[in-house]
Amino acid sequence: MSHSSCLYDGLKIYSLATGGPALATLCGSNVPGPFSSFGPMLLNFYSDSVIPDMGFMAEYRAIPCGGYFNSTMGTVSSPALSVTDYHHNINCTYHIVVGDNRVMDLKFNTFHLEASSSCRYDYVAVYDGQDTLAPLLGKFCGSVLPPDIRSTTNQLFIEFRTDATGSGIGWRAVYSETLGPAQGCGGYLSTPIGMFGSPDANQDGLYEPRLDCLWTIETPVNKAVNLTFSSFDIEASSTCRYDYVKVYDGDNVNFPLVATFCGSLIPAHFVSSGNFLTVHLVTDSSVNKRGFNATYSSVPLLCGGTLNATSAIQTLGSPFFPDAYPPYTACRWVLDAPAQESIKISVQNFVLQLSQSCSTNYLEMKDWPLGDYGKSHKFCASDAHPPDFYSNSRTILMYFKSDTFMSGNGLSFNFQIASCSRTYEQEHGYLKSPGWPDIYPHNLDCAIILKAPQNSSISFFFNSFDIESHSQCEFDYLEIRNGSTADSPLIGRFCGSTLPSPVFPQSNLLYLRFKSDYSMSRDGFEATWTSSPQGCGGTLSGEHGSFTSPNYPGTYPNGTHCEWAIVAPRGRVVTVTFAQISIDDPGDCQNNFLKLYDGPDASTQPAGPYCGVETNIAPFTASSHHVYIVFQSLYASLPSGFRLTWSS
């Protein structure tokens, strides 16, 4: 019988381990639950002397908290996962044991625990052995899936602890028996010459199922690795999606993928572009083949290597520059500066032929690691001469690849530690404060000169700005002058967190001075700049940036015609967003308009034209790393202008 407080008949559910009031008091005809307790549960059914009813029937099951697991593959999880959130004040331990002379992989597929910076409230801890005295492989909390874990022995120990407050969905992980380096599956190889191959633990002539073997091969610095396969038989498929061998040109799988192999054709030998090579074998649970055997050796490095940048200029280039380089040349340089420093690359000579494919003939410069703000630029025969490259942090990766030498081909470049004072002699670029996007250092005094070609005009656009604030900008500031010297006419001195207006000096020179004192640092600034003989427009390069109409936020002049070409790094796709747009026009967009083209020029069908006051234009996403923008205005009677941003 139903009653608002279940006063007459009802069922009370108690958790005996925690004590306290009932977990639930139930009556009526709606089926409740489910309910769970950590430890014993007490059900108390009561009824008064009137109005009988049908009663209740319930199912219960005991869910283990941890346990002992000894199968070759299985699942472990927090108690009552998918039934209820995990309980407070529990300590569950899971002891997993697989076969002798085996290791195991542990992969989490569900994870949601109370988060804390040091996982001191609720956590899952994984130990590489039989108890908590074994080495700790990781302690995890929050909602990010932990990384895949591999034991070094045949045992893992998992501890799941929770405190008295806060909870979450819980976690689940799959474990599986496999082979490790001690059984020939992967490892670190550093002898000058050696052999390795797919493991065959049961000696039946076939590799094992469910393998994930990673070999890292190291030769001495400024040597290369010569890898030769002597036999090869891996389950074949058109895309090598079942079993495969991948080779990476570096010391981990984040370096360039050389190739993915499967089938029975023996791969060609490969010489690395540095002193590391990574080989990755993965197999699924069916169709095992004979596998592979390979040898490696240390060989002289024709080009590339790991070098330290200093304040002195150093020069590198393609093998035997300016003479012919060998076929299938692949050079990789790792250039490293001291901590807190950055590197400047100046390409002196870079020539490839238009008939050579960009996929196998190119120059690439990239920050390492890339992170969120690193830059990566790839140049082929059809591209303009590479501009000076300033690293975002202390390390640069340089690649030069060419399948064959043709008359005139070659590369030479200089590198050195980059001062924060520098001159950019180029048509366009990207500028940031030292340390960006982190806070800038104290006691800086940087002079930066932008020098565009003669008879062109610079346009300078701020993307982000945050410098210590002061009413007179006396402590930290960015000063911009129209010219190339410290006494050129002052355009403005900027500080605070308000984004400054674009700068249009109507000349090809701009002088910037960034100064910080001994205290109070902020994020700094980030800007995009370009130039054009027409006074507006030009090339805009980089992963992201912004640009505006001339004189923005003021009104552009009558008779304005500007053309911008956005060029993001190869392999990226550009999206343009309309931050603000107001183009004075009667409404037909014939004389005053903005058009966007999906490509490097105005030869494709445009998006637009746009005119008037537009407040809800969807972002424009191109199909490649190029977008071309045309702006025309015969006149403007009303206040007019626009600001666009792009990302990739």
VEXDREN-2710 file (C-alpha; in Angstrom, 1 decimal):
% VEXDREN-2710
k/r/px/py/pz
1/MET/0.0/0.0/0.0
2/SER/1.3/3.5/-0.9
3/HIS/1.8/6.3/1.6
4/SER/3.9/9.4/1.2
5/SER/6.2/8.4/4.0
6/CYS/5.7/4.6/3.8
7/LEU/4.3/4.8/7.4
8/TYR/2.1/1.7/7.2
9/ASP/3.7/-1.0/5.0
10/GLY/7.2/-0.8/3.5
11/LEU/10.6/-2.1/2.9
12/LYS/13.7/-0.5/4.4
13/ILE/17.2/-1.2/3.1
14/TYR/20.3/-0.7/5.3
15/SER/24.0/-0.9/4.7
16/LEU/25.3/-2.7/7.8
17/ALA/29.0/-1.8/7.1
18/THR/28.4/2.0/7.1
19/GLY/25.5/2.1/9.6
20/GLY/23.3/5.2/9.8
21/PRO/19.8/5.7/8.4
22/ALA/18.2/3.5/5.7
23/LEU/19.6/3.6/2.2
24/ALA/15.9/3.6/1.0
25/THR/12.4/3.3/2.4
26/LEU/10.1/1.9/-0.2
27/CYS/6.3/1.4/-0.7
28/GLY/3.8/1.8/-3.5
29/SER/3.7/-0.1/-6.9
30/ASN/6.6/1.4/-8.9
31/VAL/9.5/-1.0/-9.2
32/PRO/12.4/0.8/-7.5
33/GLY/16.2/0.3/-7.6
34/PRO/18.6/-1.1/-8.1
35/PHE/20.3/-0.6/-4.7
36/SER/23.8/-1.5/-3.6
37/SER/25.9/-1.5/-0.5
38/PHE/29.5/-2.1/0.2
39/GLY/29.4/-5.1/2.5
40/PRO/26.4/-6.7/4.1
41/MET/22.9/-5.4/3.3
42/LEU/19.9/-5.6/5.6
43/LEU/16.2/-5.6/4.3
44/ASN/13.5/-4.8/6.8
45/PHE/9.9/-5.6/5.6
46/TYR/7.1/-4.3/7.8
47/SER/3.3/-4.1/7.5
48/ASP/0.4/-2.9/9.7
49/SER/-2.8/-4.7/10.6
50/VAL/-4.9/-3.5/7.7
51/ILE/-4.9/-3.6/3.8
52/PRO/-2.7/-6.5/2.6
53/ASP/-1.1/-6.3/-0.8
54/MET/1.0/-8.5/-3.2
55/GLY/4.3/-7.7/-1.6
56/PHE/7.7/-7.8/-3.4
57/MET/10.3/-10.1/-5.0
58/ALA/13.9/-9.0/-5.5
59/GLU/17.0/-10.5/-6.9
60/TYR/20.4/-10.0/-5.4
61/ARG/24.0/-10.8/-6.3
62/ALA/27.3/-10.5/-4.5
63/ILE/29.8/-8.5/-6.5
64/PRO/33.5/-9.2/-5.7
65/CYS/35.8/-6.4/-4.6
66/GLY/38.9/-7.3/-6.4
67/GLY/40.1/-10.9/-6.5
68/TYR/42.6/-13.3/-8.0
69/PHE/42.7/-13.7/-11.8
70/ASN/44.8/-16.3/-13.6
71/SER/43.4/-16.7/-17.1
72/THR/45.3/-15.7/-20.3
73/MET/42.8/-12.9/-20.9
74/GLY/40.1/-11.2/-18.9
75/THR/38.4/-8.1/-17.5
76/VAL/38.7/-6.4/-14.2
77/SER/36.6/-3.5/-13.0
78/SER/35.4/-1.5/-10.1
79/PRO/32.6/-3.2/-8.2
80/ALA/29.1/-2.8/-9.6
81/LEU/30.2/-0.9/-12.7
82/SER/27.3/-0.1/-15.0
83/VAL/24.9/-0.7/-12.0
84/THR/25.8/2.2/-9.7
85/ASP/28.6/4.6/-9.0
86/TYR/31.4/3.2/-6.9
87/HIS/31.1/3.3/-3.1
88/HIS/33.0/5.4/-0.5
89/ASN/35.8/4.0/1.7
90/ILE/36.6/0.9/-0.2
91/ASN/39.9/-0.9/-0.8
92/CYS/39.8/-3.5/-3.6
93/THR/42.9/-5.4/-4.7
94/TYR/43.2/-7.4/-8.0
95/HIS/46.1/-9.9/-8.3
96/ILE/46.5/-11.0/-12.0
97/VAL/48.8/-13.8/-12.9
98/VAL/49.5/-15.2/-16.5
99/GLY/51.7/-18.0/-17.6
100/ASP/55.3/-18.4/-16.7
101/ASN/57.8/-16.6/-19.1
102/ARG/55.0/-14.3/-20.2
103/VAL/54.1/-10.7/-19.5
104/MET/50.7/-8.9/-19.9
105/ASP/49.1/-5.9/-21.4
106/LEU/46.5/-3.9/-19.4
107/LYS/44.2/-1.6/-21.4
108/PHE/41.6/0.6/-19.8
109/ASN/38.4/1.2/-21.7
110/THR/36.3/3.0/-19.0
111/PHE/37.7/5.4/-16.5
112/HIS/35.9/8.0/-14.4
113/LEU/37.1/8.7/-10.8
114/GLU/37.1/11.7/-8.5
115/ALA/39.9/14.0/-9.8
116/SER/42.6/15.5/-7.7
117/SER/46.1/16.8/-8.6
118/SER/48.0/14.0/-6.9
119/CYS/45.2/11.4/-6.9
120/ARG/45.1/11.4/-3.1
121/TYR/41.3/10.9/-2.7
122/ASP/40.1/8.1/-5.1
123/TYR/42.6/6.3/-7.3
124/VAL/43.6/3.2/-9.2
125/ALA/47.3/2.2/-8.6
126/VAL/49.0/-0.5/-10.8
127/TYR/52.1/-2.3/-9.6
128/ASP/54.5/-4.4/-11.7
129/GLY/54.4/-7.5/-9.5
130/GLN/52.5/-9.5/-6.9
131/ASP/51.7/-6.8/-4.3
132/THR/52.2/-3.1/-3.4
133/LEU/55.9/-3.6/-2.7
134/ALA/56.5/-4.1/-6.5
135/PRO/57.4/-1.1/-8.7
136/LEU/54.5/1.4/-9.2
137/LEU/53.6/1.6/-12.9
138/GLY/51.1/4.4/-12.4
139/LYS/48.5/6.0/-10.1
140/PHE/45.4/7.3/-11.9
141/CYS/42.3/9.3/-11.2
142/GLY/40.0/11.8/-13.1
143/SER/38.3/11.0/-16.4
144/VAL/41.2/10.6/-18.8
145/LEU/41.9/7.0/-19.9
146/PRO/45.2/5.8/-18.4
147/PRO/47.8/4.8/-21.0
148/ASP/48.2/1.2/-22.0
149/ILE/50.4/-0.7/-19.5
150/ARG/52.8/-3.6/-20.0
151/SER/54.2/-5.6/-17.1
152/THR/57.8/-6.8/-17.0
153/THR/56.9/-10.1/-15.3
154/ASN/53.9/-12.4/-15.4
155/GLN/52.1/-10.6/-12.5
156/LEU/50.2/-7.3/-12.0
157/PHE/48.7/-6.0/-8.8
158/ILE/45.9/-3.3/-8.9
159/GLU/44.7/-1.4/-5.9
160/PHE/41.4/0.6/-6.0
161/ARG/40.9/3.0/-3.1
162/THR/38.2/5.6/-2.4
163/ASP/37.7/8.0/0.4
164/ALA/34.6/9.2/2.3
165/THR/33.4/11.9/-0.3
166/GLY/33.1/12.3/-4.0
167/SER/32.5/9.4/-6.4
168/GLY/32.3/8.5/-10.1
169/ILE/31.2/5.9/-12.6
170/GLY/34.2/3.7/-12.0
171/TRP/36.6/1.9/-14.3
172/ARG/37.2/-1.2/-16.4
173/ALA/40.3/-2.7/-18.0
174/VAL/41.1/-5.7/-20.1
175/TYR/44.3/-7.7/-19.5
176/SER/45.9/-10.2/-21.9
177/GLU/48.9/-12.5/-21.8
178/THR/51.6/-11.6/-24.3
179/LEU/55.4/-11.6/-24.8
180/GLY/57.8/-8.9/-23.7
181/PRO/61.5/-8.0/-24.4
182/ALA/62.7/-10.9/-22.3
183/GLN/60.9/-13.2/-24.6
184/GLY/62.1/-11.5/-27.8
185/CYS/59.2/-9.2/-28.3
186/GLY/60.7/-5.7/-28.7
187/GLY/63.5/-4.1/-26.7
188/TYR/66.4/-1.7/-26.9
189/LEU/69.1/-2.6/-29.3
190/SER/72.3/-0.6/-29.1
191/THR/75.2/-2.9/-30.3
192/PRO/76.9/-1.8/-33.6
193/ILE/75.4/-4.8/-35.4
194/GLY/72.7/-7.2/-34.5
195/MET/69.7/-9.4/-35.4
196/PHE/66.1/-9.6/-34.3
197/GLY/62.8/-11.0/-35.4
198/SER/59.3/-11.9/-34.6
199/PRO/59.1/-14.1/-31.5
200/ASP/58.1/-17.8/-31.6
201/ALA/57.7/-18.7/-28.0
202/ASN/56.3/-22.2/-28.5
203/GLN/58.7/-23.0/-31.4
204/ASP/56.1/-24.1/-33.9
205/GLY/57.6/-22.0/-36.6
206/LEU/54.9/-19.3/-36.4
207/TYR/54.7/-16.0/-34.6
208/GLU/52.3/-15.6/-31.6
209/PRO/48.9/-14.0/-31.6
210/ARG/48.1/-10.7/-30.0
211/LEU/51.7/-9.4/-30.1
212/ASP/52.7/-5.7/-29.7
213/CYS/56.5/-5.6/-30.0
214/LEU/58.5/-2.4/-30.2
215/TRP/62.2/-2.4/-31.0
216/THR/64.2/0.8/-30.6
217/ILE/67.6/0.6/-32.4
218/GLU/70.3/3.1/-31.5
219/THR/73.7/3.7/-33.1
220/PRO/76.3/6.2/-32.0
221/VAL/75.5/9.9/-32.5
222/ASN/75.9/11.1/-36.1
223/LYS/75.8/7.5/-37.4
224/ALA/72.8/5.9/-39.2
225/VAL/71.0/2.6/-38.9
226/ASN/71.0/0.3/-41.9
227/LEU/68.0/-2.1/-41.6
228/THR/67.8/-5.3/-43.8
229/PHE/65.1/-7.9/-43.7
230/SER/66.4/-11.4/-44.5
231/SER/63.0/-13.1/-44.4
232/PHE/59.4/-11.8/-44.3
233/ASP/56.0/-13.5/-44.0
234/ILE/53.3/-11.5/-42.3
235/GLU/49.5/-12.1/-42.7
236/ALA/48.6/-10.2/-45.9
237/SER/45.8/-7.7/-46.4
238/SER/45.3/-4.8/-48.8
239/THR/45.8/-2.3/-46.0
240/CYS/47.9/-4.4/-43.6
241/ARG/45.2/-3.9/-41.0
242/TYR/45.4/-7.4/-39.3
243/ASP/49.1/-8.1/-38.7
244/TYR/51.9/-5.6/-39.8
245/VAL/55.4/-4.3/-39.3
246/LYS/55.8/-0.5/-39.1
247/VAL/59.2/1.3/-39.4
248/TYR/59.7/4.8/-38.0
249/ASP/62.7/7.1/-38.7
250/GLY/63.4/8.0/-35.1
251/ASP/63.4/6.7/-31.5
252/ASN/59.6/6.5/-31.1
253/VAL/56.4/6.2/-33.1
254/ASN/55.9/10.0/-33.3
255/PHE/58.7/10.2/-35.8
256/PRO/57.9/9.9/-39.6
257/LEU/56.5/6.6/-40.6
258/VAL/58.8/5.1/-43.3
259/ALA/56.4/2.3/-44.4
260/THR/53.9/-0.3/-43.2
261/PHE/54.7/-3.9/-44.3
262/CYS/52.7/-7.2/-44.5
263/GLY/52.5/-10.1/-46.9
264/SER/55.5/-12.2/-48.1
265/LEU/57.5/-9.8/-50.2
266/ILE/60.8/-8.9/-48.5
267/PRO/61.0/-5.1/-47.9
268/ALA/63.9/-3.2/-49.4
269/HIS/66.7/-2.2/-47.1
270/PHE/66.4/1.2/-45.4
271/VAL/69.0/3.6/-44.0
272/SER/67.7/6.0/-41.3
273/SER/68.3/9.7/-41.4
274/GLY/69.5/9.8/-37.8
275/ASN/71.0/7.4/-35.3
276/PHE/67.7/5.9/-34.2
277/LEU/65.2/3.6/-35.8
278/THR/61.9/2.1/-34.4
279/VAL/60.3/-1.2/-35.6
280/HIS/56.8/-2.0/-34.4
281/LEU/55.2/-5.5/-34.9
282/VAL/51.5/-5.9/-34.2
283/THR/49.5/-9.1/-34.7
284/ASP/45.8/-9.9/-34.1
285/SER/44.3/-13.1/-32.5
286/SER/44.1/-15.2/-35.7
287/VAL/46.2/-16.3/-38.8
288/ASN/49.8/-16.6/-37.6
289/LYS/52.6/-16.8/-40.2
290/ARG/56.4/-17.4/-40.2
291/GLY/57.2/-13.8/-39.3
292/PHE/60.4/-11.9/-40.1
293/ASN/64.1/-11.8/-39.4
294/ALA/66.1/-8.6/-39.8
295/THR/69.7/-7.4/-39.3
296/TYR/70.8/-3.9/-38.5
297/SER/74.2/-2.2/-38.5
298/SER/75.7/1.2/-37.8
299/VAL/76.8/3.0/-41.0
300/PRO/78.3/6.5/-41.6
301/LEU/75.9/9.3/-41.9
302/LEU/76.2/11.2/-45.2
303/CYS/74.1/14.1/-43.9
304/GLY/71.9/14.9/-40.9
305/GLY/72.8/14.3/-37.3
306/THR/72.3/15.9/-33.9
307/LEU/74.1/19.2/-33.4
308/ASN/74.1/21.9/-30.8
309/ALA/73.3/25.5/-31.8
310/THR/75.6/28.2/-30.5
311/SER/75.8/32.0/-31.0
312/ALA/78.2/31.4/-33.9
313/ILE/76.7/30.7/-37.4
314/GLN/77.1/27.1/-38.5
315/THR/76.4/25.8/-42.0
316/LEU/74.8/22.5/-43.1
317/GLY/73.5/21.2/-46.4
318/SER/72.7/18.3/-48.7
319/PRO/75.5/15.8/-49.2
320/PHE/78.5/17.1/-51.2
321/PHE/76.8/20.5/-51.7
322/PRO/77.0/22.2/-54.2
323/ASP/77.8/19.0/-56.1
324/ALA/75.5/16.1/-56.8
325/TYR/74.0/14.2/-53.9
326/PRO/73.3/10.4/-54.0
327/PRO/69.9/8.9/-55.1
328/TYR/67.3/8.5/-52.4
329/THR/69.0/11.1/-50.1
330/ALA/67.3/11.5/-46.7
331/CYS/68.8/13.9/-44.2
332/ARG/67.4/14.6/-40.7
333/TRP/69.1/17.1/-38.5
334/VAL/68.2/17.6/-34.8
335/LEU/69.3/21.1/-33.9
336/ASP/69.3/21.8/-30.1
337/ALA/69.8/25.0/-28.3
338/PRO/70.5/25.5/-24.5
339/ALA/67.4/25.7/-22.2
340/GLN/65.3/28.8/-22.6
341/GLU/66.9/29.6/-26.0
342/SER/65.5/29.3/-29.5
343/ILE/67.1/28.7/-32.9
344/LYS/67.2/30.7/-36.2
345/ILE/67.4/28.9/-39.5
346/SER/68.4/30.9/-42.6
347/VAL/68.1/28.9/-45.9
348/GLN/70.8/30.0/-48.3
349/ASN/70.1/27.7/-51.2
350/PHE/67.1/25.4/-51.9
351/VAL/66.5/24.1/-55.4
352/LEU/64.4/21.2/-56.6
353/GLN/62.8/20.7/-60.0
354/LEU/59.1/21.1/-60.7
355/SER/59.1/17.6/-62.3
356/GLN/60.0/16.1/-58.9
357/SER/57.1/14.8/-56.7
358/CYS/56.5/16.8/-53.5
359/SER/55.9/13.5/-51.6
360/THR/59.5/12.4/-52.0
361/ASN/61.4/15.7/-52.7
362/TYR/61.0/18.4/-50.1
363/LEU/62.5/20.4/-47.2
364/GLU/60.7/20.3/-43.9
365/MET/61.4/22.5/-40.8
366/LYS/59.5/21.9/-37.6
367/ASP/59.5/22.6/-33.8
368/TRP/60.1/19.5/-31.7
369/PRO/57.9/18.7/-30.0
370/LEU/55.3/20.5/-31.9
371/GLY/52.9/21.0/-29.0
372/ASP/50.0/23.4/-29.4
373/TYR/52.1/26.4/-30.6
374/GLY/54.9/24.8/-32.6
375/LYS/55.3/25.4/-36.3
376/SER/55.8/22.9/-39.1
377/HIS/56.6/24.1/-42.6
378/LYS/57.2/21.9/-45.7
379/PHE/58.7/23.3/-49.0
380/CYS/58.6/21.8/-52.4
381/ALA/59.9/22.8/-55.8
382/SER/56.8/25.0/-56.5
383/ASP/57.0/27.0/-53.3
384/ALA/58.7/30.3/-52.8
385/HIS/62.2/30.5/-51.2
386/PRO/61.8/29.4/-47.5
387/PRO/61.8/32.5/-45.1
388/ASP/63.9/32.6/-42.0
389/PHE/62.5/30.1/-39.4
390/TYR/62.6/30.9/-35.7
391/SER/61.9/28.0/-33.4
392/ASN/59.2/28.1/-30.8
393/SER/61.3/26.3/-28.2
394/ARG/64.9/24.9/-28.0
395/THR/64.8/22.1/-30.6
396/ILE/64.2/22.0/-34.4
397/LEU/63.9/19.0/-36.7
398/MET/65.0/19.5/-40.3
399/TYR/64.3/17.0/-43.1
400/PHE/65.7/17.1/-46.6
401/LYS/64.5/14.3/-49.0
402/SER/65.1/13.8/-52.6
403/ASP/64.8/10.6/-54.7
404/THR/67.2/11.8/-57.4
405/PHE/69.7/14.6/-58.1
406/MET/68.9/16.9/-61.0
407/SER/71.1/19.7/-62.3
408/GLY/71.0/22.7/-60.0
409/ASN/69.4/20.8/-57.0
410/GLY/70.8/21.2/-53.5
411/LEU/70.3/22.7/-50.0
412/SER/72.4/24.8/-47.7
413/PHE/71.4/26.6/-44.6
414/ASN/72.8/28.4/-41.6
415/PHE/71.7/28.0/-38.0
416/GLN/72.5/29.7/-34.7
417/ILE/71.0/30.6/-31.3
418/ALA/68.3/33.3/-32.0
419/SER/68.5/36.5/-30.1
420/CYS/65.2/38.1/-29.1
421/SER/66.5/41.1/-31.1
422/ARG/66.2/40.2/-34.8
423/THR/65.5/41.5/-38.3
424/TYR/63.0/39.8/-40.6
425/GLU/63.8/40.6/-44.2
426/GLN/60.7/39.0/-45.8
427/GLU/57.3/39.8/-47.2
428/HIS/55.2/38.3/-44.4
429/GLY/55.6/36.5/-41.1
430/TYR/54.4/35.6/-37.6
431/LEU/55.7/37.3/-34.4
432/LYS/55.4/36.4/-30.7
433/SER/56.9/37.5/-27.5
434/PRO/59.7/35.3/-26.0
435/GLY/58.3/32.3/-24.2
436/TRP/54.8/32.5/-25.8
437/PRO/52.3/31.1/-25.0
438/ASP/53.9/30.9/-21.5
439/ILE/54.7/34.2/-19.7
440/TYR/57.6/36.2/-21.0
441/PRO/60.9/36.4/-19.0
442/HIS/62.0/39.4/-16.9
443/ASN/64.5/42.1/-17.9
444/LEU/64.0/41.7/-21.6
445/ASP/64.9/44.4/-24.1
446/CYS/64.3/43.2/-27.7
447/ALA/64.5/45.2/-30.9
448/ILE/62.7/43.6/-33.8
449/ILE/62.9/45.1/-37.3
450/LEU/60.4/44.1/-40.1
451/LYS/61.9/44.8/-43.5
452/ALA/59.5/44.1/-46.4
453/PRO/60.6/44.6/-50.0
454/GLN/61.0/48.2/-51.4
455/ASN/57.9/50.0/-52.6
456/SER/55.6/47.7/-50.5
457/SER/53.5/48.6/-47.4
458/ILE/53.4/46.5/-44.1
459/SER/50.1/45.5/-42.4
460/PHE/50.6/44.4/-38.8
461/PHE/47.7/42.5/-37.0
462/PHE/47.6/41.5/-33.3
463/ASN/46.1/38.0/-32.6
464/SER/46.6/38.1/-28.8
465/PHE/47.9/40.7/-26.3
466/ASP/48.6/40.7/-22.5
467/ILE/51.4/42.8/-21.1
468/GLU/51.7/44.1/-17.5
469/SER/49.3/47.0/-17.3
470/HIS/50.3/50.6/-16.3
471/SER/48.6/53.9/-17.2
472/GLN/51.8/55.2/-18.9
473/CYS/53.1/51.7/-19.9
474/GLU/56.3/52.4/-18.0
475/PHE/57.1/48.9/-16.7
476/ASP/56.6/46.4/-19.5
477/TYR/55.6/47.5/-23.0
478/LEU/55.7/47.0/-26.7
479/GLU/56.7/50.1/-28.7
480/ILE/56.1/50.3/-32.4
481/ARG/57.8/52.9/-34.7
482/ASN/57.5/53.8/-38.3
483/GLY/60.9/53.0/-39.6
484/SER/63.9/50.9/-38.8
485/THR/65.6/52.7/-35.9
486/ALA/64.9/53.5/-32.2
487/ASP/64.4/57.1/-33.1
488/SER/61.9/56.6/-36.0
489/PRO/58.5/58.3/-35.5
490/LEU/56.5/56.6/-32.7
491/ILE/53.3/54.9/-33.7
492/GLY/52.3/53.8/-30.2
493/ARG/53.4/52.2/-26.9
494/PHE/51.2/49.4/-25.8
495/CYS/50.5/47.5/-22.5
496/GLY/47.6/45.9/-20.7
497/SER/45.2/43.2/-22.0
498/THR/43.2/45.2/-24.6
499/LEU/44.0/44.0/-28.2
500/PRO/45.7/46.9/-29.9
501/SER/44.3/48.1/-33.3
502/PRO/46.2/46.9/-36.4
503/VAL/49.2/49.0/-37.5
504/PHE/49.4/50.3/-41.1
505/PRO/52.7/52.4/-41.3
506/GLN/52.3/52.9/-45.1
507/SER/56.0/51.9/-45.5
508/ASN/58.1/48.8/-45.8
509/LEU/59.8/49.2/-42.4
510/LEU/58.5/48.7/-38.9
511/TYR/60.6/48.9/-35.7
512/LEU/59.3/47.1/-32.5
513/ARG/60.8/47.2/-29.1
514/PHE/59.6/44.8/-26.4
515/LYS/60.8/45.6/-22.9
516/SER/60.1/43.9/-19.5
517/ASP/61.3/44.9/-16.1
518/TYR/62.3/42.7/-13.1
519/SER/58.7/41.9/-11.9
520/MET/55.2/41.0/-13.0
521/SER/55.2/39.0/-16.3
522/ARG/52.2/38.2/-18.3
523/ASP/51.4/36.0/-21.4
524/GLY/52.8/38.6/-23.9
525/PHE/51.7/39.0/-27.5
526/GLU/51.2/37.2/-30.8
527/ALA/50.9/38.9/-34.2
528/THR/50.7/38.3/-37.9
529/TRP/52.1/40.7/-40.5
530/THR/52.3/40.9/-44.3
531/SER/53.1/43.4/-47.0
532/SER/52.0/44.3/-50.5
533/PRO/53.0/46.9/-53.3
534/GLN/49.2/47.7/-53.4
535/GLY/49.3/49.1/-49.8
536/CYS/47.0/46.4/-48.5
537/GLY/46.7/42.6/-48.9
538/GLY/49.6/40.2/-49.1
539/THR/50.5/36.6/-48.0
540/LEU/49.4/35.5/-44.5
541/SER/51.3/32.5/-43.3
542/GLY/51.0/30.2/-40.2
543/GLU/48.7/27.8/-38.5
544/HIS/46.4/30.6/-37.3
545/GLY/46.2/34.4/-37.4
546/SER/44.0/37.4/-38.1
547/PHE/43.7/40.3/-40.6
548/THR/41.5/43.4/-41.1
549/SER/40.5/45.9/-43.7
550/PRO/42.8/48.9/-44.1
551/ASN/42.7/51.5/-41.3
552/TYR/40.6/49.1/-39.1
553/PRO/38.8/49.9/-36.7
554/GLY/38.4/53.1/-38.8
555/THR/36.9/53.1/-42.2
556/TYR/38.9/52.0/-45.3
557/PRO/39.6/54.6/-48.0
558/ASN/37.4/54.9/-51.1
559/GLY/38.7/52.9/-54.1
560/THR/40.3/50.2/-52.0
561/HIS/41.2/46.8/-53.6
562/CYS/43.0/44.2/-51.4
563/GLU/43.9/40.6/-52.1
564/TRP/45.2/38.2/-49.3
565/ALA/46.5/34.7/-49.7
566/ILE/46.3/32.6/-46.5
567/VAL/48.9/29.8/-46.6
568/ALA/48.9/27.3/-43.7
569/PRO/51.5/24.5/-43.5
570/ARG/51.0/21.7/-45.9
571/GLY/48.7/19.0/-44.6
572/ARG/46.4/21.4/-42.7
573/VAL/42.9/22.7/-43.7
574/VAL/42.1/26.4/-43.2
575/THR/38.9/27.7/-41.6
576/VAL/38.2/31.4/-41.8
577/THR/35.9/33.0/-39.2
578/PHE/34.2/36.4/-39.5
579/ALA/34.9/38.2/-36.3
580/GLN/33.3/41.5/-37.5
581/ILE/32.1/42.7/-40.9
582/SER/30.5/46.0/-42.0
583/ILE/30.8/46.9/-45.7
584/ASP/28.8/49.9/-46.8
585/ASP/26.8/49.0/-50.0
586/PRO/23.3/49.5/-51.4
587/GLY/22.8/45.7/-51.0
588/ASP/23.7/44.1/-54.3
589/CYS/27.4/43.6/-53.4
590/GLN/28.5/44.7/-56.9
591/ASN/30.9/47.5/-56.1
592/ASN/31.7/46.9/-52.4
593/PHE/32.3/43.3/-51.3
594/LEU/34.4/40.6/-49.7
595/LYS/34.9/37.2/-51.5
596/LEU/36.6/34.0/-50.3
597/TYR/38.1/31.4/-52.6
598/ASP/38.9/27.8/-51.8
599/GLY/42.4/27.7/-53.2
600/PRO/45.6/29.7/-53.9
601/ASP/44.0/32.2/-56.3
602/ALA/40.7/33.5/-57.5
603/SER/40.1/30.8/-60.1
604/THR/37.5/28.8/-58.2
605/GLN/33.9/29.6/-57.4
606/PRO/33.9/32.1/-54.5
607/ALA/32.0/32.1/-51.2
608/GLY/30.2/35.4/-51.1
609/PRO/30.1/38.2/-52.1
610/TYR/29.5/39.6/-48.6
611/CYS/28.5/43.2/-48.0
612/GLY/26.3/45.2/-45.6
613/VAL/26.3/44.5/-41.8
614/GLU/26.6/40.7/-41.4
615/THR/26.3/39.3/-38.0
616/ASN/25.8/35.6/-38.5
617/ILE/28.1/34.3/-41.3
618/ALA/29.1/30.7/-40.9
619/PRO/32.9/30.0/-40.8
620/PHE/34.4/29.2/-44.2
621/THR/36.3/25.9/-44.3
622/ALA/38.6/25.3/-47.3
623/SER/39.6/21.9/-48.7
624/SER/43.3/22.6/-48.3
625/HIS/45.9/24.8/-46.7
626/HIS/45.1/27.7/-49.1
627/VAL/42.4/30.4/-49.0
628/TYR/42.3/33.5/-51.2
629/ILE/40.4/36.6/-50.2
630/VAL/39.4/39.6/-52.4
631/PHE/38.1/42.9/-51.0
632/GLN/36.9/45.7/-53.1
633/SER/35.2/49.0/-52.2
634/LEU/34.6/51.9/-54.6
635/TYR/33.2/54.1/-51.7
636/ALA/32.2/54.1/-48.1
637/SER/29.8/56.7/-46.8
638/LEU/29.0/54.9/-43.5
639/PRO/31.6/53.6/-40.9
640/SER/32.9/50.4/-42.5
641/GLY/35.5/47.7/-41.9
642/PHE/36.0/44.0/-41.1
643/ARG/38.2/41.7/-39.0
644/LEU/38.7/38.0/-39.9
645/THR/40.6/35.3/-38.1
646/TRP/41.8/31.9/-39.4
647/SER/42.8/28.6/-37.9
648/SER/43.9/25.3/-39.4
END
